Amino acid sequence: MSSALPPRLLLKPAQLRLLDEIGESRQLQRAAEACAMTQPAASRMLAGIERTLGARLFLRQPTGMEPTEAGRAVLRRASAILHEMRGALDDVQALSRGEAGLVRIGAVTGPAVGALVGAVQAVKREAPEADITIDVLPSRDLLAHLEAGDMDFVLGRILPGFDSRNYDITPMGEEKVSLLVRAAHPLAQARRVTLPQLAAQEWILQQRGAPIREATMQAFAGAGLSEPLNVVSTPSLVFTVAYLVQGDAIAPMSREVAQMLIQPPVSAGLAVLALDRAIRVPPYHLLSLRRRPLSPLAARLRDRLLAGAPPGRAQG
């Protein structure tokens, strides 16, 4: 034998609010006014709720509406449900204003240290509950993550093998290369240093293909020089800094990173060589997928970045 289950009982938000207001004021008239309805309408709604639940929820006393045991149980639930509903509404409104939510951004080293830090700090001051994740990676990895939908937008370079028609592209700036050494390096105080002086020095470089390494090697080629032979390769900034301060190696880095390391409060005991020529890396761009609109939070962070871009850049 089987018995039919009773139909699921559901109360509407308006009914829950009326119960909550009666529980707060103990007056049907006040509850009706708070719910923007007449007292007869509130009385009919309450009667309907009690019929639906099959229990008396309030007793009319000289002092007001007194909840029954069933009424107290329902009031606890109603209050909790309304609190969650208000919280959900607040969350949705915060998301729509870009004050909450999750955003993941990727960047190559220079803009990560330069433009991105200030933009993230500005957004966090306005939206402290925003969940912002930053990854610093080579452009190839950034574009792969962007294509896979793992990142909202990136600050990087368009590379062969990736179709630029897939992206909204905003020019942002270029990375300039600084040559970093320990402060006591024999060439640290020289007024001018040339590439021929540096060809036989020990170098610590990023892996082959990294834009800063390639730009540095192209500078040697442009000066009619072969690449340095005394080289240690590593993608690790921490190892690079440790290696520099314990020897006489030279490391090319983005200017933003170099300035961060030599200036307070970091003051890592390093110096920038006064090279007689500029070494530049190809410009980077702000890239997002055309097929995927940015969330309000991601758009807010992007706008902060564009607002802080150098004059002549970030025109879209």
Beta strands, then each sheet from edge to edge (+ up, - down):
strand 1: 58-61
strand 2: 64-67
strand 3: 102-107
strand 4: 131-136
strand 5: 153-156
strand 6: 167-182
strand 7: 203-205
strand 8: 231-233
strand 9: 251-254
strand 10: 270-272
strand 11: 279-289
sheet 1: 1+ 2-
sheet 2: 4+ 3+ 5+ 11- 6+ 9-
sheet 3: 4+ 3+ 5+ 11- 6+ 10-
sheet 4: 7+ 8+
end
